[in-house]
Amino acid sequence: MPSERTVFVVDDDRDIRDSMKWLVESIGLHSRTFDSAEAFLRHAGAQDGCCLLLDVRMPGMGGLRLLQQLQSEGRALPVIMLTAHGDIPMAVQALKAGAFDFIEKPGLSDQILERVRDALRIDEEMRSRELGKVTFNQLFALLTEREQGILQRIVEGQSNKRIGVDLGISERTVEKHRESILKKMQTRSFAQVIRDFALYRSGK
């Protein structure tokens, strides 16, 4: 796990904040603590975060409302809710609202660290997927309209001959377009282009 990853802790209980900070830093992770949802929103930039340990019940905004606001703003960091026994129904509501998991207080150290590691792994996958999507779409935009249309037909499994007949061009011209597509997409493999197309553009 990259040591520069940051775990945010938002809890109005100072003892909880201090214990969570000590725990995550014991495995080489950075941490930042906040005593309210409002403080977190004021000071925690979206680019800094990759995991959030969030108390359900706090004065002011509270954990559930903070989670909902993060969702509405598109700040897709994994959120682990910290909850007392009586808050479990609210924690379940938070899961339905997009929380990664919830942990009852006081949680076991090993349990908390396991879920933090899982959350950071998910965050890494989310960031990698988003970067891949941005890169693919930037390269896809370099294709001409004709090349984009041909790529769509390739993804659908059409042969060069079928593409040529449908578009009124020769198979050799189709092949030239295929070569150009590979060059612009910065790959030697149509299998990779097809996988990326299905991953990043299907359902657009």
C-alpha positions in Angstrom: 0.0 0.0 0.0 1.5 3.4 -1.0 2.7 5.2 2.1 1.5 8.6 0.8 -2.1 7.5 1.0 -4.2 9.6 3.5 -6.9 8.3 5.8 -9.3 11.1 7.0 -10.9 10.6 10.4 -14.1 12.7 11.2 -15.4 12.2 14.7 -16.4 14.6 17.4 -14.9 12.3 20.1 -11.2 13.4 20.5 -10.3 10.0 22.0 -11.6 8.2 18.9 -9.8 10.6 16.6 -6.5 10.2 18.4 -6.8 6.4 18.5 -7.7 6.1 14.8 -4.9 8.5 13.9 -2.4 6.4 15.9 -3.7 3.1 14.4 -3.5 4.1 10.7 -0.1 5.8 11.2 1.2 2.6 12.8 1.1 0.9 9.4 2.8 3.8 7.6 -0.3 5.7 6.3 -0.8 9.4 6.7 -3.9 10.7 8.6 -5.8 13.9 9.0 -8.4 14.3 11.7 -11.5 16.6 11.9 -13.9 17.1 14.8 -16.9 17.8 12.5 -18.3 17.3 9.1 -18.2 21.0 8.5 -14.5 21.1 9.3 -13.8 18.3 6.9 -15.6 20.1 4.1 -13.7 23.3 4.7 -10.2 21.9 4.9 -10.0 18.5 3.1 -9.4 18.9 -0.6 -11.0 16.2 -2.8 -7.5 15.4 -4.3 -6.1 14.6 -0.9 -8.4 11.9 0.2 -8.5 8.2 -0.5 -10.4 6.8 2.6 -12.6 8.4 5.2 -13.4 7.0 8.7 -16.7 8.9 9.5 -18.7 8.9 12.7 -22.5 8.5 12.1 -23.7 10.8 14.9 -22.1 14.2 15.4 -23.4 17.6 16.2 -24.3 19.7 13.2 -24.3 18.1 9.8 -23.6 14.6 11.0 -22.1 11.6 9.1 -25.0 10.6 6.9 -25.5 14.1 5.6 -21.8 14.5 4.9 -21.8 11.2 3.0 -24.8 12.4 0.9 -23.1 15.7 0.1 -19.9 14.0 -0.9 -21.9 11.8 -3.2 -23.7 14.8 -4.7 -20.4 16.5 -5.3 -19.0 13.5 -7.0 -16.2 13.1 -4.5 -15.9 9.3 -4.8 -13.6 8.4 -1.9 -14.5 5.2 0.1 -16.3 6.0 3.3 -16.2 3.7 6.4 -18.9 4.6 8.9 -18.1 4.4 12.6 -21.2 3.6 14.6 -22.4 2.8 18.1 -24.6 -0.2 18.5 -27.8 1.9 18.5 -26.8 3.6 15.2 -26.8 0.4 13.1 -30.1 1.2 11.3 -28.6 4.6 10.3 -25.4 2.8 9.3 -27.4 0.5 7.0 -29.0 3.6 5.5 -25.5 5.0 4.9 -24.5 1.8 3.1 -27.5 2.3 0.8 -26.3 5.8 0.3 -22.9 4.6 -0.9 -20.8 4.0 2.1 -18.1 1.4 1.7 -18.7 -0.3 5.1 -19.5 0.4 8.7 -17.7 -0.6 11.9 -19.2 -0.7 15.4 -17.4 1.2 18.1 -15.1 0.2 19.6 -13.8 -1.8 16.7 -10.9 -4.2 16.9 -7.7 -2.8 15.5 -7.1 -5.6 13.1 -10.7 -5.3 11.8 -10.4 -1.6 11.3 -7.0 -1.9 9.5 -8.3 -4.6 7.2 -11.3 -2.5 6.1 -9.0 0.5 5.7 -6.7 -1.5 3.5 -9.7 -2.8 1.5 -11.0 0.8 1.1 -7.6 2.1 -0.1 -7.4 -0.7 -2.6 -10.8 0.1 -3.9 -9.8 3.8 -4.1 -6.7 2.9 -6.1 -8.8 0.8 -8.5 -11.3 3.7 -8.9 -8.6 6.2 -9.6 -6.9 3.9 -12.1 -10.1 3.2 -13.9 -10.9 6.9 -14.1 -7.4 7.7 -15.4 -7.8 4.9 -18.0 -11.2 6.3 -19.1 -9.8 9.8 -19.5 -6.8 8.6 -21.4 -8.9 6.4 -23.7 -11.4 9.1 -24.5 -8.6 11.6 -25.2 -7.1 9.2 -27.7 -10.5 8.2 -29.1 -11.1 11.9 -29.8 -8.0 12.0 -32.1 -9.8 9.5 -34.5 -11.6 10.9 -37.5 -15.4 10.4 -37.7 -14.8 7.7 -40.2 -12.2 5.9 -38.0 -14.6 6.1 -35.0 -17.3 4.5 -37.1 -14.9 1.8 -38.3 -13.8 1.1 -34.7 -17.4 0.8 -33.6 -17.9 -1.8 -36.3 -14.8 -3.7 -35.3 -16.0 -3.8 -31.7 -19.3 -5.3 -33.1 -17.2 -8.0 -34.7 -17.6 -7.0 -38.4 -15.0 -8.2 -40.8 -12.9 -5.9 -43.0 -14.9 -7.1 -46.0 -18.3 -6.4 -44.4 -17.1 -2.9 -43.2 -15.9 -2.1 -46.7 -19.2 -3.2 -48.4 -21.2 -1.2 -45.9 -19.1 1.9 -46.2 -18.5 1.6 -50.0 -14.7 1.4 -49.6 -12.1 -1.3 -50.4 -10.8 -3.8 -47.9 -7.4 -2.2 -48.3 -8.8 1.2 -47.3 -10.4 -0.4 -44.3 -7.0 -1.9 -43.4 -5.3 1.5 -43.7 -7.9 2.9 -41.3 -7.3 0.1 -38.9 -3.5 0.9 -39.0 -4.3 4.5 -38.3 -6.6 3.6 -35.4 -4.0 1.5 -33.7 -1.4 4.2 -34.1 -3.6 7.0 -32.7 -4.8 4.7 -29.8 -1.1 4.0 -29.0 -1.3 0.3 -29.1 -0.4 -2.6 -31.4 -3.4 -4.7 -30.4 -7.0 -4.4 -31.4 -7.9 -6.8 -28.6 -6.8 -4.1 -26.1 -8.7 -1.4 -28.0 -11.8 -3.5 -28.0 -11.5 -4.3 -24.2 -10.9 -0.6 -23.5 -13.8 0.4 -25.7 -16.2 -1.9 -23.9 -14.9 -0.8 -20.5 -14.8 3.0 -21.0 -17.4 3.8 -23.7 -20.2 1.1 -23.4 -23.2 2.7 -21.8 -22.1 6.3 -22.5 
